[in-house]
Amino acid sequence: MTALVATDLDRTLIYSAGALSEGTAPTSPTVCVEHLQGEPLSHMTVRATALLRSLARMAVVLPTTTRTVDQFRRIDLPGAPWRYAVTSNGGTILADGEPDHAWRSGVDRAVRDSAASLTDLGAELDRLGTPDWILKRRTADDLFCYLVVDLAAMPSTFVQDWGHWCAERGWNVSQQGRKVYAMPDAVCKSRAVAEVRARLIADGTLPDTAPILAAGDGALDAEMLRAADAAIRPRHGELHALGWECPDLTVTTASGGGAAEEILQWFTNRIPTGAAT
């Protein structure tokens, strides 16, 4: 193996039925890769599943998601099992499917040392009361929180105002569709990706020259994309709406579900020669 591929999942490789059909039409039939309570939830095109399986034989693929551990485990992602995966936006590293408790302890210490507590954020949200436009309020892995909102009813200044309050306390705010996340600055995907790369170099799986290739669509992916040797984002999502760019970034031609195929082909084309096993 000669490369590490760190890729976001939702709206990067996997899509809801609605998101799948937005933008560029997929070029092949689709398959369901996640069910929730027996109902289909997330999908990939058949061609994307084949590309991902092939990529997993060529490089170390590192699923890297803001999903919690339980949410990630629901996905039947082609190419599994994964030696490593990153969940909870970098708060958890799964090693052979199990959380690395030493890594999480370090993350918890970093958050305590640099940010207000999750309890403090909850108290501020309590101060807002329970407006009708907040449909759900969730805490994820005792690490960060998010709101599911009614976009039409949410005040236009809420994300900016909430973001300002959080920024003064070591947190950042990101809106992804109907979800508004509040995340400690110390919890980020790029740090977990760097840790996995260091472990793979230490055990001889990767050479110390191995590049990091990355993909993602949301603001919570931005630092990971910026830290990679080369990165790609789809022509949709939060980063696209922001017009976000960084050095060595490619933007797909396709949007919607068709972007996943383009992203996976882009990864495949950039694996250094000799990566196949």
C-alpha positions as YAML, in Angstrom:
chain: A
units: angstrom
residues:
- id: 1
  name: MET
  ca: [0.00, 0.00, 0.00]
- id: 2
  name: THR
  ca: [1.34, 3.43, -0.88]
- id: 3
  name: ALA
  ca: [-1.49, 5.87, -0.11]
- id: 4
  name: LEU
  ca: [-4.04, 6.67, 2.59]
- id: 5
  name: VAL
  ca: [-7.50, 7.61, 1.32]
- id: 6
  name: ALA
  ca: [-9.55, 9.48, 3.94]
- id: 7
  name: THR
  ca: [-13.11, 9.97, 2.77]
- id: 8
  name: ASP
  ca: [-16.25, 11.42, 4.24]
- id: 9
  name: LEU
  ca: [-19.37, 9.32, 3.71]
- id: 10
  name: ASP
  ca: [-22.71, 11.16, 3.72]
- id: 11
  name: ARG
  ca: [-23.25, 13.16, 0.53]
- id: 12
  name: THR
  ca: [-19.70, 12.28, -0.53]
- id: 13
  name: LEU
  ca: [-19.86, 8.51, -1.13]
- id: 14
  name: ILE
  ca: [-23.34, 7.59, 0.16]
- id: 15
  name: TYR
  ca: [-26.62, 9.42, -0.39]
- id: 16
  name: SER
  ca: [-30.22, 9.47, 0.71]
- id: 17
  name: ALA
  ca: [-32.70, 8.73, -2.06]
- id: 18
  name: GLY
  ca: [-33.44, 12.43, -2.42]
- id: 19
  name: ALA
  ca: [-29.81, 13.54, -2.44]
- id: 20
  name: LEU
  ca: [-28.89, 10.78, -4.87]
- id: 21
  name: SER
  ca: [-31.13, 12.25, -7.56]
- id: 22
  name: GLU
  ca: [-30.10, 15.88, -7.06]
- id: 23
  name: GLY
  ca: [-27.88, 17.37, -9.73]
- id: 24
  name: THR
  ca: [-26.16, 14.99, -12.16]
- id: 25
  name: ALA
  ca: [-28.12, 11.78, -12.71]
- id: 26
  name: PRO
  ca: [-26.22, 8.63, -11.65]
- id: 27
  name: THR
  ca: [-24.86, 6.61, -14.55]
- id: 28
  name: SER
  ca: [-25.70, 3.18, -13.12]
- id: 29
  name: PRO
  ca: [-28.41, 1.53, -10.99]
- id: 30
  name: THR
  ca: [-28.32, 2.06, -7.23]
- id: 31
  name: VAL
  ca: [-28.13, -0.24, -4.24]
- id: 32
  name: CYS
  ca: [-29.07, 0.39, -0.61]
- id: 33
  name: VAL
  ca: [-26.10, 0.34, 1.79]
- id: 34
  name: GLU
  ca: [-27.90, 1.37, 4.98]
- id: 35
  name: HIS
  ca: [-31.25, 0.59, 6.59]
- id: 36
  name: LEU
  ca: [-32.81, 2.20, 9.64]
- id: 37
  name: GLN
  ca: [-35.61, 0.32, 11.38]
- id: 38
  name: GLY
  ca: [-35.98, -1.81, 8.27]
- id: 39
  name: GLU
  ca: [-36.33, 1.14, 5.91]
- id: 40
  name: PRO
  ca: [-33.75, 2.00, 3.22]
- id: 41
  name: LEU
  ca: [-31.75, 5.08, 4.16]
- id: 42
  name: SER
  ca: [-28.49, 5.44, 2.22]
- id: 43
  name: HIS
  ca: [-27.54, 4.41, -1.29]
- id: 44
  name: MET
  ca: [-24.64, 4.11, -3.72]
- id: 45
  name: THR
  ca: [-24.56, 3.44, -7.43]
- id: 46
  name: VAL
  ca: [-23.48, 0.00, -8.52]
- id: 47
  name: ARG
  ca: [-20.48, 1.52, -10.27]
- id: 48
  name: ALA
  ca: [-19.49, 3.40, -7.10]
- id: 49
  name: THR
  ca: [-19.60, 0.18, -5.06]
- id: 50
  name: ALA
  ca: [-17.33, -1.54, -7.59]
- id: 51
  name: LEU
  ca: [-14.91, 1.40, -7.59]
- id: 52
  name: LEU
  ca: [-14.76, 1.43, -3.78]
- id: 53
  name: ARG
  ca: [-14.07, -2.30, -3.56]
- id: 54
  name: SER
  ca: [-11.30, -1.94, -6.14]
- id: 55
  name: LEU
  ca: [-9.86, 1.09, -4.34]
- id: 56
  name: ALA
  ca: [-9.74, -0.82, -1.03]
- id: 57
  name: ARG
  ca: [-7.46, -3.37, -2.70]
- id: 58
  name: MET
  ca: [-5.13, -0.63, -3.95]
- id: 59
  name: ALA
  ca: [-4.84, 1.72, -0.96]
- id: 60
  name: VAL
  ca: [-5.67, 2.03, 2.72]
- id: 61
  name: VAL
  ca: [-9.20, 3.43, 2.70]
- id: 62
  name: LEU
  ca: [-10.14, 5.25, 5.90]
- id: 63
  name: PRO
  ca: [-13.86, 6.00, 6.26]
- id: 64
  name: THR
  ca: [-13.92, 9.35, 8.06]
- id: 65
  name: THR
  ca: [-17.30, 10.57, 9.27]
- id: 66
  name: THR
  ca: [-19.11, 12.80, 11.73]
- id: 67
  name: ARG
  ca: [-21.48, 9.91, 12.41]
- id: 68
  name: THR
  ca: [-21.38, 8.27, 15.81]
- id: 69
  name: VAL
  ca: [-20.02, 4.76, 16.17]
- id: 70
  name: ASP
  ca: [-23.50, 3.23, 16.14]
- id: 71
  name: GLN
  ca: [-24.56, 5.26, 13.10]
- id: 72
  name: PHE
  ca: [-21.42, 4.22, 11.23]
- id: 73
  name: ARG
  ca: [-21.96, 0.55, 12.06]
- id: 74
  name: ARG
  ca: [-25.35, 0.65, 10.33]
- id: 75
  name: ILE
  ca: [-23.67, 1.14, 6.94]
- id: 76
  name: ASP
  ca: [-22.82, -1.89, 4.81]
- id: 77
  name: LEU
  ca: [-19.99, -0.07, 3.08]
- id: 78
  name: PRO
  ca: [-18.40, -1.98, 0.18]
- id: 79
  name: GLY
  ca: [-14.78, -2.91, 0.81]
- id: 80
  name: ALA
  ca: [-15.21, -3.70, 4.50]
- id: 81
  name: PRO
  ca: [-13.91, -4.81, 6.93]
- id: 82
  name: TRP
  ca: [-11.89, -1.68, 7.66]
- id: 83
  name: ARG
  ca: [-8.74, -1.90, 9.69]
- id: 84
  name: TYR
  ca: [-9.31, 1.67, 10.82]
- id: 85
  name: ALA
  ca: [-12.24, 4.07, 10.63]
- id: 86
  name: VAL
  ca: [-12.74, 7.54, 12.07]
- id: 87
  name: THR
  ca: [-16.12, 8.46, 13.54]
- id: 88
  name: SER
  ca: [-17.54, 11.28, 15.66]
- id: 89
  name: ASN
  ca: [-15.67, 13.85, 13.53]
- id: 90
  name: GLY
  ca: [-12.33, 12.51, 14.76]
- id: 91
  name: GLY
  ca: [-13.38, 11.93, 18.35]
- id: 92
  name: THR
  ca: [-13.22, 8.16, 17.89]
- id: 93
  name: ILE
  ca: [-10.79, 5.92, 16.03]
- id: 94
  name: LEU
  ca: [-12.10, 2.43, 15.40]
- id: 95
  name: ALA
  ca: [-9.32, -0.17, 15.24]
- id: 96
  name: ASP
  ca: [-10.61, -3.44, 13.78]
- id: 97
  name: GLY
  ca: [-14.12, -2.19, 14.54]
- id: 98
  name: GLU
  ca: [-13.56, -1.31, 18.19]
- id: 99
  name: PRO
  ca: [-13.08, 2.16, 19.74]
- id: 100
  name: ASP
  ca: [-9.53, 3.07, 20.72]
- id: 101
  name: HIS
  ca: [-10.02, 4.23, 24.30]
- id: 102
  name: ALA
  ca: [-6.58, 5.82, 24.62]
- id: 103
  name: TRP
  ca: [-7.28, 8.05, 21.62]
- id: 104
  name: ARG
  ca: [-10.66, 9.09, 23.01]
- id: 105
  name: SER
  ca: [-9.14, 9.88, 26.40]
- id: 106
  name: GLY
  ca: [-6.68, 12.20, 24.70]
- id: 107
  name: VAL
  ca: [-9.49, 13.91, 22.79]
- id: 108
  name: ASP
  ca: [-11.47, 14.41, 25.98]
- id: 109
  name: ARG
  ca: [-8.45, 16.00, 27.68]
- id: 110
  name: ALA
  ca: [-7.90, 18.32, 24.73]
- id: 111
  name: VAL
  ca: [-11.52, 19.44, 24.83]
- id: 112
  name: ARG
  ca: [-11.44, 20.05, 28.59]
- id: 113
  name: ASP
  ca: [-8.27, 22.12, 28.22]
- id: 114
  name: SER
  ca: [-9.46, 24.28, 25.34]
- id: 115
  name: ALA
  ca: [-13.23, 24.63, 25.27]
- id: 116
  name: ALA
  ca: [-16.37, 25.22, 27.26]
- id: 117
  name: SER
  ca: [-18.12, 22.06, 28.34]
- id: 118
  name: LEU
  ca: [-20.96, 20.36, 26.54]
- id: 119
  name: THR
  ca: [-23.03, 21.20, 29.63]
- id: 120
  name: ASP
  ca: [-22.29, 24.89, 29.12]
- id: 121
  name: LEU
  ca: [-23.50, 24.68, 25.52]
- id: 122
  name: GLY
  ca: [-26.60, 22.86, 26.61]
- id: 123
  name: ALA
  ca: [-27.35, 25.58, 29.15]
- id: 124
  name: GLU
  ca: [-27.08, 28.23, 26.44]
- id: 125
  name: LEU
  ca: [-29.45, 26.27, 24.22]
- id: 126
  name: ASP
  ca: [-31.82, 25.93, 27.19]
- id: 127
  name: ARG
  ca: [-31.79, 29.70, 27.45]
- id: 128
  name: LEU
  ca: [-33.20, 29.84, 23.93]
- id: 129
  name: GLY
  ca: [-36.16, 27.78, 25.07]
- id: 130
  name: THR
  ca: [-37.79, 25.34, 22.66]
- id: 131
  name: PRO
  ca: [-38.70, 27.30, 19.53]
- id: 132
  name: ASP
  ca: [-40.88, 25.49, 17.03]
- id: 133
  name: TRP
  ca: [-38.14, 25.53, 14.40]
- id: 134
  name: ILE
  ca: [-35.87, 23.27, 16.49]
- id: 135
  name: LEU
  ca: [-37.29, 19.87, 15.64]
- id: 136
  name: LYS
  ca: [-34.70, 17.76, 17.47]
- id: 137
  name: ARG
  ca: [-31.74, 18.37, 19.76]
- id: 138
  name: ARG
  ca: [-29.14, 15.64, 20.07]
- id: 139
  name: THR
  ca: [-25.86, 14.98, 21.88]
- id: 140
  name: ALA
  ca: [-23.47, 12.70, 19.98]
- id: 141
  name: ASP
  ca: [-21.00, 10.38, 21.76]
- id: 142
  name: ASP
  ca: [-20.90, 12.80, 24.75]
- id: 143
  name: LEU
  ca: [-18.69, 14.95, 22.55]
- id: 144
  name: PHE
  ca: [-20.69, 17.40, 20.43]
- id: 145
  name: CYS
  ca: [-24.28, 18.37, 19.75]
- id: 146
  name: TYR
  ca: [-26.51, 19.15, 16.83]
- id: 147
  name: LEU
  ca: [-29.96, 20.47, 16.07]
- id: 148
  name: VAL
  ca: [-32.37, 19.29, 13.41]
- id: 149
  name: VAL
  ca: [-34.19, 22.43, 12.28]
- id: 150
  name: ASP
  ca: [-37.06, 23.60, 10.13]
- id: 151
  name: LEU
  ca: [-35.09, 25.59, 7.56]
- id: 152
  name: ALA
  ca: [-38.04, 27.72, 6.50]
- id: 153
  name: ALA
  ca: [-38.80, 28.79, 10.07]
- id: 154
  name: MET
  ca: [-35.27, 29.10, 11.51]
- id: 155
  name: PRO
  ca: [-34.24, 32.74, 12.01]
- id: 156
  name: SER
  ca: [-31.84, 33.80, 9.28]
- id: 157
  name: THR
  ca: [-29.25, 35.01, 11.82]
- id: 158
  name: PHE
  ca: [-29.31, 31.97, 14.11]
- id: 159
  name: VAL
  ca: [-26.33, 30.09, 12.66]
- id: 160
  name: GLN
  ca: [-24.21, 33.25, 12.63]
- id: 161
  name: ASP
  ca: [-25.22, 34.28, 16.15]
- id: 162
  name: TRP
  ca: [-24.81, 30.74, 17.56]
- id: 163
  name: GLY
  ca: [-21.48, 30.45, 15.78]
- id: 164
  name: HIS
  ca: [-20.23, 33.69, 17.31]
- id: 165
  name: TRP
  ca: [-21.19, 32.57, 20.83]
- id: 166
  name: CYS
  ca: [-19.52, 29.19, 20.32]
- id: 167
  name: ALA
  ca: [-16.35, 30.60, 18.73]
- id: 168
  name: GLU
  ca: [-15.61, 32.61, 21.87]
- id: 169
  name: ARG
  ca: [-15.69, 29.35, 23.84]
- id: 170
  name: GLY
  ca: [-13.55, 27.02, 21.70]
- id: 171
  name: TRP
  ca: [-16.34, 25.60, 19.54]
- id: 172
  name: ASN
  ca: [-17.33, 25.94, 15.90]
- id: 173
  name: VAL
  ca: [-20.71, 25.78, 14.17]
- id: 174
  name: SER
  ca: [-21.53, 24.16, 10.85]
- id: 175
  name: GLN
  ca: [-24.82, 23.82, 9.00]
- id: 176
  name: GLN
  ca: [-25.33, 20.76, 6.81]
- id: 177
  name: GLY
  ca: [-28.80, 20.74, 5.36]
- id: 178
  name: ARG
  ca: [-31.32, 20.56, 8.21]
- id: 179
  name: LYS
  ca: [-28.62, 19.86, 10.80]
- id: 180
  name: VAL
  ca: [-26.72, 22.55, 12.71]
- id: 181
  name: TYR
  ca: [-23.65, 21.15, 14.46]
- id: 182
  name: ALA
  ca: [-21.69, 22.59, 17.37]
- id: 183
  name: MET
  ca: [-18.25, 20.97, 17.55]
- id: 184
  name: PRO
  ca: [-15.27, 21.56, 19.88]
- id: 185
  name: ASP
  ca: [-12.32, 22.97, 17.93]
- id: 186
  name: ALA
  ca: [-10.17, 20.19, 19.41]
- id: 187
  name: VAL
  ca: [-12.32, 17.54, 17.70]
- id: 188
  name: CYS
  ca: [-11.43, 17.39, 14.02]
- id: 189
  name: LYS
  ca: [-11.01, 14.73, 11.38]
- id: 190
  name: SER
  ca: [-7.53, 15.77, 10.28]
- id: 191
  name: ARG
  ca: [-5.94, 14.95, 13.64]
- id: 192
  name: ALA
  ca: [-7.42, 11.48, 13.67]
- id: 193
  name: VAL
  ca: [-6.35, 10.89, 10.06]
- id: 194
  name: ALA
  ca: [-2.79, 11.95, 10.91]
- id: 195
  name: GLU
  ca: [-2.79, 9.54, 13.86]
- id: 196
  name: VAL
  ca: [-3.92, 6.62, 11.70]
- id: 197
  name: ARG
  ca: [-1.28, 7.46, 9.07]
- id: 198
  name: ALA
  ca: [1.43, 7.51, 11.77]
- id: 199
  name: ARG
  ca: [0.33, 4.08, 13.05]
- id: 200
  name: LEU
  ca: [0.31, 2.60, 9.55]
- id: 201
  name: ILE
  ca: [3.81, 3.93, 8.89]
- id: 202
  name: ALA
  ca: [5.05, 2.63, 12.25]
- id: 203
  name: ASP
  ca: [3.82, -0.91, 11.54]
- id: 204
  name: GLY
  ca: [5.13, -0.92, 7.97]
- id: 205
  name: THR
  ca: [1.78, -0.87, 6.19]
- id: 206
  name: LEU
  ca: [2.59, 2.49, 4.57]
- id: 207
  name: PRO
  ca: [5.93, 4.02, 3.62]
- id: 208
  name: ASP
  ca: [6.70, 7.38, 5.20]
- id: 209
  name: THR
  ca: [6.26, 8.95, 1.77]
- id: 210
  name: ALA
  ca: [2.61, 7.80, 1.50]
- id: 211
  name: PRO
  ca: [0.33, 10.70, 0.56]
- id: 212
  name: ILE
  ca: [-3.03, 11.43, 2.13]
- id: 213
  name: LEU
  ca: [-5.85, 11.79, -0.40]
- id: 214
  name: ALA
  ca: [-9.12, 13.14, 0.99]
- id: 215
  name: ALA
  ca: [-12.73, 13.87, 0.04]
- id: 216
  name: GLY
  ca: [-15.62, 15.62, 1.76]
- id: 217
  name: ASP
  ca: [-18.49, 18.01, 1.20]
- id: 218
  name: GLY
  ca: [-19.06, 19.88, 4.48]
- id: 219
  name: ALA
  ca: [-17.34, 22.54, 6.56]
- id: 220
  name: LEU
  ca: [-16.43, 19.85, 9.09]
- id: 221
  name: ASP
  ca: [-14.33, 18.28, 6.31]
- id: 222
  name: ALA
  ca: [-12.45, 21.47, 5.41]
- id: 223
  name: GLU
  ca: [-9.48, 21.00, 7.72]
- id: 224
  name: MET
  ca: [-9.04, 17.40, 6.56]
- id: 225
  name: LEU
  ca: [-9.08, 18.48, 2.91]
- id: 226
  name: ARG
  ca: [-6.62, 21.29, 3.58]
- id: 227
  name: ALA
  ca: [-4.22, 18.97, 5.44]
- id: 228
  name: ALA
  ca: [-4.23, 16.33, 2.68]
- id: 229
  name: ASP
  ca: [-1.62, 16.13, -0.06]
- id: 230
  name: ALA
  ca: [-4.48, 16.31, -2.57]
- id: 231
  name: ALA
  ca: [-8.23, 16.54, -2.07]
- id: 232
  name: ILE
  ca: [-11.52, 16.52, -3.90]
- id: 233
  name: ARG
  ca: [-14.98, 17.81, -3.03]
- id: 234
  name: PRO
  ca: [-18.29, 17.36, -4.82]
- id: 235
  name: ARG
  ca: [-20.02, 20.14, -6.74]
- id: 236
  name: HIS
  ca: [-22.69, 20.32, -4.03]
- id: 237
  name: GLY
  ca: [-22.96, 20.64, -0.28]
- id: 238
  name: GLU
  ca: [-21.87, 23.16, 2.31]
- id: 239
  name: LEU
  ca: [-18.35, 23.74, 0.98]
- id: 240
  name: HIS
  ca: [-19.65, 24.27, -2.54]
- id: 241
  name: ALA
  ca: [-22.25, 26.77, -1.32]
- id: 242
  name: LEU
  ca: [-19.43, 28.64, 0.42]
- id: 243
  name: GLY
  ca: [-17.25, 28.56, -2.70]
- id: 244
  name: TRP
  ca: [-14.56, 26.97, -0.54]
- id: 245
  name: GLU
  ca: [-11.15, 26.29, -2.11]
- id: 246
  name: CYS
  ca: [-7.68, 25.24, -0.98]
- id: 247
  name: PRO
  ca: [-4.41, 24.31, -2.70]
- id: 248
  name: ASP
  ca: [-4.41, 20.96, -4.54]
- id: 249
  name: LEU
  ca: [-8.22, 20.78, -4.46]
- id: 250
  name: THR
  ca: [-10.29, 19.30, -7.27]
- id: 251
  name: VAL
  ca: [-14.03, 19.97, -7.60]
- id: 252
  name: THR
  ca: [-16.10, 17.32, -9.35]
- id: 253
  name: THR
  ca: [-17.89, 18.01, -12.59]
- id: 254
  name: ALA
  ca: [-20.89, 16.02, -11.38]
- id: 255
  name: SER
  ca: [-23.17, 16.86, -8.47]
- id: 256
  name: GLY
  ca: [-25.54, 14.64, -6.51]
- id: 257
  name: GLY
  ca: [-25.04, 10.88, -6.57]
- id: 258
  name: GLY
  ca: [-22.97, 11.00, -9.75]
- id: 259
  name: ALA
  ca: [-20.24, 12.81, -7.83]
- id: 260
  name: ALA
  ca: [-19.40, 9.68, -5.81]
- id: 261
  name: GLU
  ca: [-18.30, 7.81, -8.91]
- id: 262
  name: GLU
  ca: [-16.14, 10.74, -9.99]
- id: 263
  name: ILE
  ca: [-14.55, 11.01, -6.53]
- id: 264
  name: LEU
  ca: [-13.72, 7.31, -6.40]
- id: 265
  name: GLN
  ca: [-12.27, 7.36, -9.91]
- id: 266
  name: TRP
  ca: [-10.19, 10.42, -8.94]
- id: 267
  name: PHE
  ca: [-8.79, 8.52, -5.97]
- id: 268
  name: THR
  ca: [-8.02, 5.49, -8.13]
- id: 269
  name: ASN
  ca: [-6.18, 7.58, -10.72]
- id: 270
  name: ARG
  ca: [-3.94, 9.10, -8.02]
- id: 271
  name: ILE
  ca: [-2.79, 5.97, -6.22]
- id: 272
  name: PRO
  ca: [1.01, 5.82, -6.66]
- id: 273
  name: THR
  ca: [2.28, 3.05, -8.92]
- id: 274
  name: GLY
  ca: [2.87, -0.24, -7.12]
- id: 275
  name: ALA
  ca: [0.05, 0.22, -4.60]
- id: 276
  name: ALA
  ca: [-1.85, -2.95, -5.53]
- id: 277
  name: THR
  ca: [-1.48, -5.92, -3.22]
...
